Amino acid sequence: MLISFRERESSIRLSKRLSNTWSFKGGRILHLKFGVHLPTHGEYGYREVLEVSLAADELGFNSLWVGDHFFLPREFYEKTGWDPDKPNKLDAWTLLSALATQTKRIRLGARVSPLPFYEPAKLAKIVATVDIISEGRVNFGVGAGWFRDEAVSYGVYWGRHEERISRMLEALEIVLKLWVEEDKVTYIGKFYRVVEAPFWPKPIQKPHPPIWFGGSSNAILKATAKYGDGLLLLSNIPIKDFRRIALCLAETAGGRRISLAPSFTYPDGLGETPEEWLSNIESYS
């Protein structure tokens, strides 16, 4: 379960009040893994992100995630009072690399890296390096991209959703081959290729860092069922959609266990009081 914060003070305040064990009516005990998604735009610079990351690590949060974008739509800046004509955004994997040297236990990931924006072999090297720096704490969040203006601004071919999904899957297959195979890798695809490519060092985690998809389209659910270890859901997803997705993955994953991470914004999505948190969390359990 992910908590998406909008400002530093609320993130630290809530972090100190959350627990990994929750007691519900009837005596039922639920053990949860909590993660935090931190903004890296507007007034949220490196020092602010580091402060909350250290607190989350010390308090026992399971995972920390940041977005992977060049910039965000104007409304993301306008609602925080930041100049939308100067849309700042820290680089996800550079930031995660720095956080890996400062934290001890918390897992680190991008929510999510749009694979069509990357040369897959280069991203494989970046993520493997962060896994090594963090001593095996990386979650590899992947997606097909959703912000067209970002792609157009930086010369990334956009295309139809189906094509972006195909590019995502082809890129992911190359990344996985480079991480797992001991011999030099050759892969000739429609969109990407590597030929007799050596890849060392490998990630610490075996067979590879966990793959987390982002989104809820049918294509993403199908990809999650085949490749994924987890699915990062959109913030404040309605419970009926959550249950539909959980049922779909249970039926299509071939017996593999896939983790689902519903996400709540704080305070408008999760609620402001422990009683509201308990009610919202129980409905998704």
DRENSEPA-522907 format. One record per residue (C-alpha): residue in three letters; x, y, z; residue number from 1. Coordinates in Angstrom, 2 decimals. Example, Ala and Ser with C-alpha at 12.3 -4.5 7.8 and 13.67 -1.06 7.14 Angstrom:
rec r:ALA	east:12.30	north:-4.50	up:7.80	k:1
rec r:SER	east:13.67	north:-1.06	up:7.14	k:2
! end
This chain:
rec r:MET	east:0.00	north:0.00	up:0.00	k:1
rec r:LEU	east:1.45	north:3.36	up:-1.07	k:2
rec r:ILE	east:0.90	north:6.76	up:0.52	k:3
rec r:SER	east:1.43	north:9.69	up:-1.86	k:4
rec r:PHE	east:2.49	north:12.87	up:-0.07	k:5
rec r:ARG	east:2.11	north:16.42	up:-1.32	k:6
rec r:GLU	east:4.19	north:18.33	up:1.22	k:7
rec r:ARG	east:7.04	north:17.56	up:3.59	k:8
rec r:GLU	east:5.41	north:18.37	up:6.92	k:9
rec r:SER	east:2.42	north:16.07	up:6.38	k:10
rec r:SER	east:4.66	north:13.25	up:5.16	k:11
rec r:ILE	east:6.78	north:13.26	up:8.31	k:12
rec r:ARG	east:3.73	north:13.64	up:10.56	k:13
rec r:LEU	east:1.89	north:10.69	up:9.02	k:14
rec r:SER	east:5.01	north:8.53	up:8.79	k:15
rec r:LYS	east:5.40	north:8.64	up:12.56	k:16
rec r:ARG	east:1.83	north:7.41	up:13.11	k:17
rec r:LEU	east:1.66	north:4.44	up:10.74	k:18
rec r:SER	east:2.27	north:0.84	up:11.78	k:19
rec r:ASN	east:2.77	north:-2.35	up:9.80	k:20
rec r:THR	east:0.20	north:-4.23	up:11.92	k:21
rec r:TRP	east:-3.49	north:-3.30	up:12.01	k:22
rec r:SER	east:-6.28	north:-4.75	up:14.17	k:23
rec r:PHE	east:-9.79	north:-4.80	up:12.73	k:24
rec r:LYS	east:-13.22	north:-5.52	up:14.13	k:25
rec r:GLY	east:-13.70	north:-9.14	up:15.10	k:26
rec r:GLY	east:-10.08	north:-9.50	up:16.15	k:27
rec r:ARG	east:-8.68	north:-9.90	up:12.63	k:28
rec r:ILE	east:-5.02	north:-8.92	up:12.35	k:29
rec r:LEU	east:-3.65	north:-7.69	up:9.02	k:30
rec r:HIS	east:0.07	north:-7.33	up:8.35	k:31
rec r:LEU	east:0.70	north:-4.70	up:5.68	k:32
rec r:LYS	east:3.73	north:-3.36	up:3.89	k:33
rec r:PHE	east:3.57	north:0.42	up:3.57	k:34
rec r:GLY	east:5.40	north:2.43	up:0.96	k:35
rec r:VAL	east:5.70	north:6.14	up:0.30	k:36
rec r:HIS	east:5.60	north:7.97	up:-3.01	k:37
rec r:LEU	east:7.37	north:11.32	up:-2.76	k:38
rec r:PRO	east:7.03	north:14.28	up:-5.13	k:39
rec r:THR	east:10.27	north:15.48	up:-6.69	k:40
rec r:HIS	east:8.98	north:18.69	up:-8.27	k:41
rec r:GLY	east:8.02	north:22.16	up:-7.14	k:42
rec r:GLU	east:9.48	north:22.99	up:-3.73	k:43
rec r:TYR	east:10.36	north:19.34	up:-3.14	k:44
rec r:GLY	east:14.10	north:19.33	up:-3.81	k:45
rec r:TYR	east:16.79	north:16.84	up:-2.86	k:46
rec r:ARG	east:17.11	north:17.96	up:0.77	k:47
rec r:GLU	east:13.36	north:17.66	up:1.35	k:48
rec r:VAL	east:13.21	north:14.23	up:-0.29	k:49
rec r:LEU	east:16.22	north:13.06	up:1.71	k:50
rec r:GLU	east:14.69	north:14.23	up:5.00	k:51
rec r:VAL	east:11.49	north:12.24	up:4.46	k:52
rec r:SER	east:13.39	north:9.25	up:3.04	k:53
rec r:LEU	east:15.54	north:8.98	up:6.16	k:54
rec r:ALA	east:12.45	north:9.22	up:8.37	k:55
rec r:ALA	east:10.62	north:6.56	up:6.36	k:56
rec r:ASP	east:13.66	north:4.27	up:6.49	k:57
rec r:GLU	east:14.03	north:4.68	up:10.25	k:58
rec r:LEU	east:10.31	north:4.12	up:10.88	k:59
rec r:GLY	east:10.22	north:0.83	up:9.00	k:60
rec r:PHE	east:8.48	north:1.68	up:5.74	k:61
rec r:ASN	east:8.94	north:-1.08	up:3.18	k:62
rec r:SER	east:9.45	north:0.97	up:0.03	k:63
rec r:LEU	east:10.02	north:4.46	up:-1.33	k:64
rec r:TRP	east:9.04	north:5.52	up:-4.84	k:65
rec r:VAL	east:9.55	north:8.60	up:-7.00	k:66
rec r:GLY	east:8.12	north:9.51	up:-10.39	k:67
rec r:ASP	east:10.23	north:9.22	up:-13.54	k:68
rec r:HIS	east:9.52	north:12.25	up:-15.76	k:69
rec r:PHE	east:11.24	north:15.17	up:-17.44	k:70
rec r:PHE	east:8.37	north:17.38	up:-16.26	k:71
rec r:LEU	east:4.69	north:17.13	up:-15.30	k:72
rec r:PRO	east:1.45	north:18.73	up:-16.54	k:73
rec r:ARG	east:0.86	north:22.36	up:-15.52	k:74
rec r:GLU	east:-1.77	north:21.54	up:-12.90	k:75
rec r:PHE	east:0.77	north:19.63	up:-10.80	k:76
rec r:TYR	east:2.69	north:22.88	up:-10.33	k:77
rec r:GLU	east:-0.26	north:25.26	up:-10.16	k:78
rec r:LYS	east:-1.88	north:23.48	up:-7.20	k:79
rec r:THR	east:1.33	north:23.80	up:-5.18	k:80
rec r:GLY	east:1.97	north:27.45	up:-6.07	k:81
rec r:TRP	east:4.99	north:26.69	up:-8.27	k:82
rec r:ASP	east:5.51	north:28.53	up:-11.56	k:83
rec r:PRO	east:4.15	north:26.13	up:-14.23	k:84
rec r:ASP	east:6.35	north:27.82	up:-16.83	k:85
rec r:LYS	east:9.39	north:26.49	up:-14.95	k:86
rec r:PRO	east:8.34	north:22.84	up:-14.54	k:87
rec r:ASN	east:11.18	north:21.37	up:-12.51	k:88
rec r:LYS	east:11.63	north:17.65	up:-11.83	k:89
rec r:LEU	east:14.55	north:15.70	up:-10.35	k:90
rec r:ASP	east:15.83	north:12.72	up:-12.33	k:91
rec r:ALA	east:14.46	north:9.55	up:-10.78	k:92
rec r:TRP	east:17.38	north:7.13	up:-11.00	k:93
rec r:THR	east:20.06	north:9.68	up:-10.14	k:94
rec r:LEU	east:18.01	north:10.58	up:-7.07	k:95
rec r:LEU	east:17.47	north:6.93	up:-6.12	k:96
rec r:SER	east:21.20	north:6.31	up:-6.44	k:97
rec r:ALA	east:21.88	north:9.10	up:-3.95	k:98
rec r:LEU	east:19.18	north:7.85	up:-1.57	k:99
rec r:ALA	east:20.66	north:4.35	up:-1.77	k:100
rec r:THR	east:23.84	north:5.65	up:-0.13	k:101
rec r:GLN	east:21.93	north:7.34	up:2.70	k:102
rec r:THR	east:19.29	north:4.74	up:3.61	k:103
rec r:LYS	east:19.72	north:1.29	up:5.12	k:104
rec r:ARG	east:16.62	north:-0.89	up:4.77	k:105
rec r:ILE	east:13.91	north:0.74	up:2.68	k:106
rec r:ARG	east:13.41	north:-0.52	up:-0.88	k:107
rec r:LEU	east:13.77	north:2.03	up:-3.68	k:108
rec r:GLY	east:12.02	north:2.35	up:-7.03	k:109
rec r:ALA	east:10.64	north:4.57	up:-9.77	k:110
rec r:ARG	east:6.86	north:4.74	up:-10.10	k:111
rec r:VAL	east:7.30	north:4.11	up:-12.98	k:112
rec r:SER	east:9.99	north:4.32	up:-15.65	k:113
rec r:PRO	east:8.38	north:4.68	up:-19.10	k:114
rec r:LEU	east:10.42	north:2.14	up:-21.05	k:115
rec r:PRO	east:9.72	north:3.67	up:-24.51	k:116
rec r:PHE	east:11.66	north:6.74	up:-23.30	k:117
rec r:TYR	east:14.82	north:4.70	up:-22.70	k:118
rec r:GLU	east:17.39	north:2.72	up:-24.60	k:119
rec r:PRO	east:16.77	north:-0.59	up:-22.80	k:120
rec r:ALA	east:20.41	north:-1.63	up:-22.43	k:121
rec r:LYS	east:21.28	north:1.73	up:-20.86	k:122
rec r:LEU	east:18.40	north:1.50	up:-18.41	k:123
rec r:ALA	east:19.41	north:-2.06	up:-17.55	k:124
rec r:LYS	east:22.88	north:-0.76	up:-16.63	k:125
rec r:ILE	east:21.47	north:2.14	up:-14.58	k:126
rec r:VAL	east:19.08	north:-0.01	up:-12.56	k:127
rec r:ALA	east:21.64	north:-2.76	up:-12.01	k:128
rec r:THR	east:24.08	north:-0.15	up:-10.70	k:129
rec r:VAL	east:21.53	north:1.25	up:-8.24	k:130
rec r:ASP	east:20.77	north:-2.30	up:-7.09	k:131
rec r:ILE	east:24.47	north:-2.78	up:-6.39	k:132
rec r:ILE	east:24.81	north:0.57	up:-4.58	k:133
rec r:SER	east:21.74	north:-0.19	up:-2.46	k:134
rec r:GLU	east:22.92	north:-3.76	up:-1.76	k:135
rec r:GLY	east:19.86	north:-5.30	up:-3.40	k:136
rec r:ARG	east:17.03	north:-2.91	up:-2.52	k:137
rec r:VAL	east:15.74	north:-1.88	up:-5.95	k:138
rec r:ASN	east:12.20	north:-2.35	up:-7.24	k:139
rec r:PHE	east:12.03	north:-1.93	up:-11.03	k:140
rec r:GLY	east:8.83	north:-0.03	up:-11.79	k:141
rec r:VAL	east:7.95	north:-0.01	up:-15.50	k:142
rec r:GLY	east:5.24	north:1.36	up:-17.75	k:143
rec r:ALA	east:4.46	north:2.47	up:-21.28	k:144
rec r:GLY	east:4.17	north:6.21	up:-20.61	k:145
rec r:TRP	east:1.09	north:8.42	up:-20.24	k:146
rec r:PHE	east:2.18	north:12.08	up:-20.71	k:147
rec r:ARG	east:2.27	north:12.81	up:-24.43	k:148
rec r:ASP	east:3.50	north:16.42	up:-24.10	k:149
rec r:GLU	east:6.61	north:15.19	up:-22.35	k:150
rec r:ALA	east:7.45	north:12.82	up:-25.19	k:151
rec r:VAL	east:6.84	north:15.45	up:-27.87	k:152
rec r:SER	east:8.99	north:18.04	up:-26.07	k:153
rec r:TYR	east:11.98	north:15.71	up:-25.87	k:154
rec r:GLY	east:11.73	north:14.02	up:-29.23	k:155
rec r:VAL	east:10.47	north:10.65	up:-28.00	k:156
rec r:TYR	east:8.24	north:8.93	up:-30.54	k:157
rec r:TRP	east:4.76	north:8.55	up:-29.00	k:158
rec r:GLY	east:2.54	north:6.39	up:-31.19	k:159
rec r:ARG	east:-0.62	north:4.52	up:-30.24	k:160
rec r:HIS	east:-1.05	north:2.90	up:-26.84	k:161
rec r:GLU	east:-0.77	north:-0.58	up:-28.35	k:162
rec r:GLU	east:2.54	north:0.30	up:-29.94	k:163
rec r:ARG	east:3.92	north:1.77	up:-26.71	k:164
rec r:ILE	east:2.95	north:-1.44	up:-24.94	k:165
rec r:SER	east:4.83	north:-3.46	up:-27.57	k:166
rec r:ARG	east:7.89	north:-1.25	up:-27.17	k:167
rec r:MET	east:7.67	north:-1.57	up:-23.39	k:168
rec r:LEU	east:7.55	north:-5.36	up:-23.53	k:169
rec r:GLU	east:10.37	north:-5.62	up:-26.04	k:170
rec r:ALA	east:12.54	north:-3.31	up:-23.95	k:171
rec r:LEU	east:11.73	north:-5.30	up:-20.81	k:172
rec r:GLU	east:12.73	north:-8.57	up:-22.48	k:173
rec r:ILE	east:16.11	north:-7.09	up:-23.38	k:174
rec r:VAL	east:16.63	north:-5.79	up:-19.84	k:175
rec r:LEU	east:15.80	north:-9.18	up:-18.34	k:176
rec r:LYS	east:18.07	north:-11.05	up:-20.75	k:177
rec r:LEU	east:20.97	north:-8.75	up:-19.95	k:178
rec r:TRP	east:20.41	north:-9.22	up:-16.24	k:179
rec r:VAL	east:19.94	north:-12.98	up:-16.23	k:180
rec r:GLU	east:21.91	north:-14.57	up:-19.06	k:181
rec r:GLU	east:25.56	north:-15.41	up:-18.43	k:182
rec r:ASP	east:26.59	north:-15.34	up:-22.08	k:183
rec r:LYS	east:26.63	north:-12.36	up:-24.40	k:184
rec r:VAL	east:23.11	north:-11.37	up:-25.39	k:185
rec r:THR	east:21.72	north:-11.06	up:-28.89	k:186
rec r:TYR	east:18.15	north:-9.84	up:-29.37	k:187
rec r:ILE	east:16.80	north:-8.58	up:-32.69	k:188
rec r:GLY	east:13.40	north:-7.02	up:-32.19	k:189
rec r:LYS	east:11.06	north:-4.72	up:-34.06	k:190
rec r:PHE	east:12.07	north:-1.65	up:-32.05	k:191
rec r:TYR	east:15.38	north:-2.49	up:-30.33	k:192
rec r:ARG	east:18.38	north:-4.72	up:-30.80	k:193
rec r:VAL	east:21.50	north:-5.82	up:-28.98	k:194
rec r:VAL	east:24.15	north:-7.98	up:-30.65	k:195
rec r:GLU	east:26.71	north:-10.06	up:-28.75	k:196
rec r:ALA	east:26.26	north:-7.69	up:-25.82	k:197
rec r:PRO	east:28.21	north:-8.49	up:-22.63	k:198
rec r:PHE	east:26.60	north:-7.26	up:-19.42	k:199
rec r:TRP	east:28.52	north:-7.13	up:-16.16	k:200
rec r:PRO	east:28.15	north:-6.65	up:-13.26	k:201
rec r:LYS	east:24.75	north:-8.23	up:-12.76	k:202
rec r:PRO	east:22.20	north:-6.91	up:-10.24	k:203
rec r:ILE	east:22.57	north:-8.26	up:-6.71	k:204
rec r:GLN	east:18.99	north:-9.56	up:-6.55	k:205
rec r:LYS	east:18.45	north:-12.94	up:-8.17	k:206
rec r:PRO	east:17.19	north:-13.75	up:-10.67	k:207
rec r:HIS	east:16.65	north:-9.98	up:-11.01	k:208
rec r:PRO	east:15.12	north:-7.00	up:-9.18	k:209
rec r:PRO	east:11.33	north:-7.33	up:-8.75	k:210
rec r:ILE	east:9.31	north:-6.04	up:-11.72	k:211
rec r:TRP	east:6.44	north:-3.72	up:-10.82	k:212
rec r:PHE	east:4.11	north:-2.50	up:-13.56	k:213
rec r:GLY	east:2.17	north:0.75	up:-13.32	k:214
rec r:GLY	east:-1.37	north:1.24	up:-14.61	k:215
rec r:SER	east:-4.59	north:-0.68	up:-14.97	k:216
rec r:SER	east:-5.28	north:-1.11	up:-18.69	k:217
rec r:ASN	east:-5.98	north:-4.61	up:-19.98	k:218
rec r:ALA	east:-2.59	north:-4.63	up:-21.70	k:219
rec r:ILE	east:-0.81	north:-3.72	up:-18.45	k:220
rec r:LEU	east:-2.72	north:-6.39	up:-16.53	k:221
rec r:LYS	east:-1.74	north:-8.97	up:-19.15	k:222
rec r:ALA	east:1.91	north:-7.91	up:-18.94	k:223
rec r:THR	east:1.79	north:-8.03	up:-15.14	k:224
rec r:ALA	east:0.37	north:-11.55	up:-15.20	k:225
rec r:LYS	east:3.26	north:-12.69	up:-17.42	k:226
rec r:TYR	east:6.24	north:-10.73	up:-16.13	k:227
rec r:GLY	east:5.29	north:-8.86	up:-12.99	k:228
rec r:ASP	east:6.02	north:-9.31	up:-9.33	k:229
rec r:GLY	east:3.69	north:-6.47	up:-8.44	k:230
rec r:LEU	east:1.27	north:-3.87	up:-9.77	k:231
rec r:LEU	east:1.30	north:-0.20	up:-8.77	k:232
rec r:LEU	east:-2.25	north:1.09	up:-9.00	k:233
rec r:LEU	east:-3.42	north:4.63	up:-9.68	k:234
rec r:SER	east:-3.99	north:6.82	up:-6.63	k:235
rec r:ASN	east:-7.34	north:6.52	up:-4.83	k:236
rec r:ILE	east:-8.63	north:3.80	up:-7.17	k:237
rec r:PRO	east:-12.28	north:2.87	up:-6.46	k:238
rec r:ILE	east:-12.65	north:-0.35	up:-4.50	k:239
rec r:LYS	east:-14.72	north:-1.98	up:-7.26	k:240
rec r:ASP	east:-11.87	north:-1.44	up:-9.72	k:241
rec r:PHE	east:-9.34	north:-2.77	up:-7.22	k:242
rec r:ARG	east:-11.33	north:-5.96	up:-6.75	k:243
rec r:ARG	east:-11.75	north:-6.39	up:-10.51	k:244
rec r:ILE	east:-8.01	north:-6.09	up:-11.04	k:245
rec r:ALA	east:-7.22	north:-8.48	up:-8.18	k:246
rec r:LEU	east:-9.61	north:-11.07	up:-9.62	k:247
rec r:CYS	east:-8.20	north:-10.66	up:-13.14	k:248
rec r:LEU	east:-4.62	north:-11.24	up:-11.97	k:249
rec r:ALA	east:-5.64	north:-14.19	up:-9.80	k:250
rec r:GLU	east:-7.19	north:-15.83	up:-12.85	k:251
rec r:THR	east:-4.42	north:-15.07	up:-15.35	k:252
rec r:ALA	east:-1.12	north:-15.23	up:-13.44	k:253
rec r:GLY	east:-0.84	north:-19.01	up:-13.60	k:254
rec r:GLY	east:-0.54	north:-19.44	up:-9.87	k:255
rec r:ARG	east:2.22	north:-16.85	up:-9.47	k:256
rec r:ARG	east:1.82	north:-14.55	up:-6.49	k:257
rec r:ILE	east:1.55	north:-10.91	up:-7.58	k:258
rec r:SER	east:1.53	north:-8.08	up:-5.05	k:259
rec r:LEU	east:-1.01	north:-5.28	up:-5.45	k:260
rec r:ALA	east:-0.20	north:-1.81	up:-4.18	k:261
rec r:PRO	east:-3.24	north:0.48	up:-3.91	k:262
rec r:SER	east:-2.18	north:4.09	up:-3.50	k:263
rec r:PHE	east:-3.78	north:6.84	up:-1.44	k:264
rec r:THR	east:-2.98	north:10.54	up:-1.49	k:265
rec r:TYR	east:-2.67	north:12.13	up:1.95	k:266
rec r:PRO	east:-4.84	north:13.51	up:3.39	k:267
rec r:ASP	east:-7.64	north:13.68	up:0.79	k:268
rec r:GLY	east:-7.45	north:10.03	up:-0.26	k:269
rec r:LEU	east:-6.38	north:8.26	up:2.93	k:270
rec r:GLY	east:-8.15	north:10.48	up:5.45	k:271
rec r:GLU	east:-6.86	north:12.60	up:8.32	k:272
rec r:THR	east:-7.59	north:10.45	up:11.37	k:273
rec r:PRO	east:-6.53	north:6.91	up:12.35	k:274
rec r:GLU	east:-10.19	north:5.89	up:12.23	k:275
rec r:GLU	east:-10.44	north:7.02	up:8.61	k:276
rec r:TRP	east:-7.18	north:5.26	up:7.75	k:277
rec r:LEU	east:-8.43	north:2.05	up:9.32	k:278
rec r:SER	east:-11.70	north:2.17	up:7.39	k:279
rec r:ASN	east:-10.01	north:2.83	up:4.05	k:280
rec r:ILE	east:-7.31	north:0.20	up:4.55	k:281
rec r:GLU	east:-9.78	north:-2.47	up:5.66	k:282
rec r:SER	east:-11.92	north:-1.97	up:2.56	k:283
rec r:TYR	east:-8.95	north:-2.92	up:0.36	k:284
rec r:SER	east:-7.80	north:-5.88	up:2.44	k:285
! end
